[in-house]
């Protein structure tokens, strides 16, 4: 489904946006988002790239010495101020489109349970 955002609002994209909605001022790194959204990295990073191209999130590499911290640097993502206020409406609209695509009386399994 192409939403008013101009890109396809997939279930993966919605799952990622919900993570940012839960903590809109916090920066999140890829593995954290992946675990919270239940997405493999192969789905997460194309989604993050799409959101960044659309101007919904911005990203920066953390400023640490990988040898000093004993791990690779993390890329942190955060919501842009321009989109933070529209995400709840976009998710609500996406849910409306999803529900209207099913015959009356049918719902997608797990939808009402937040899965």
Order of alpha helices (4+ residues) and beta strands (2+ residues): alpha-beta-alpha-alpha-beta-alpha-beta-alpha-alpha
